């Protein structure tokens, strides 16, 4: 797998060297870009614990459009990263990998599109705590909104009244995503769809997804099955009134008895508004309840979170922000502050966090959690 990814990276670099020649030889659009990210942090809850990391996302894109308005485009990008952890002067762990990040082709017109391959799929009305995070795993505190994609095919049709229909099929995505606690059965396809309709002052949508879940990795926590039929139902509503407001919810039902994990219900209500103070103070408030129940909609084993997020552009090049979660079940608070400095193609982020060591915020990104406890993190981003 690593050899294949290295080949992909070398091909992308070769394409970047020849992109000007390709553009001259045809009327098609060819582009190469990339993002280099490096970060460093210290966790004060674990004295001397430091982490360093670097990630590079080279990306190649090609687009062809004929005279009839039919467009064909292709996107390929790789994810090369390394993450180091140190305890004082002692080297602890090193994680590094090279793998595809996006690899998809799309054919489209003014009203429809079909995309095939490794791609990002994201929808819903909620801003931060998103019940409809079915196919991505973005951490809202991450200024880059990094998330891995899924393998599949996605078709969308857009009506002239702004209604739209989505249909998708997925295959080869076995790891848990979003709010999932179990992976997907290997070799089993997934399928679903979404319809979004305009309504007075906003829009409403209904989504559905089917997959076969595999609970064997959690055999000590729940009954072990290689294949569990699972149905996901979701709705979202967004209105633009005096303030922006939304309602988003999901119900996940497994067709086998897993005790309290048989059903999952998540509901989010949120508001946002930009106050006319100085350069404009943007405020987001969200209230979320998530529950696992043997019987649907009992809400017996639940957690409730309140969230407030603010951001303020100090100048054209500086933005400050803060985010606070409150867990009503454990009476704990999670705090996060950030400052962004924007240069031409370089962005600098300074982030601080003050959180419980026992980290319970649900569905916040993937991989190792670097925001547990108390600490600071510096991130440097170069886009080319």
DAHUGI-V44014 format. One line per field, one symbol per residue. phi: phi as a letter, one per 30 degrees, with the letter a starting at -180 (. if undefined). A space follows every 10 residues. Layout:
phi->???
This chain:
phi->.ddddddddd dddddddcdd dddddbddcb bbbabcbbbb abcddbeidb bbabbbbdbc bbbbbcddid bbbbbbbcbc bbbcbbcicc dcbbcbabad cbabbbcabd cbabbbkdbc bbakcdcbdc edddbbbddd dddchdadcb dlbbcbbcdd cidabcbbbb aiccddbhdd ccdcedicdb aaaabbbdbe ilabbbbbbb accbcddcdd caecbdbbeb ccbbbabbbc cdbdbabbab bcbcdbdcid cdbbbbbbbb bbacddchdj ccbbbbbbbb bcbdcdidhd cbbbbcbbbb bbddadcbbc aabbcbcddc hbbcbbbbbc cccdccbcbc bbbbbddddb ddhcibiddc cdibabbcbb bbcb
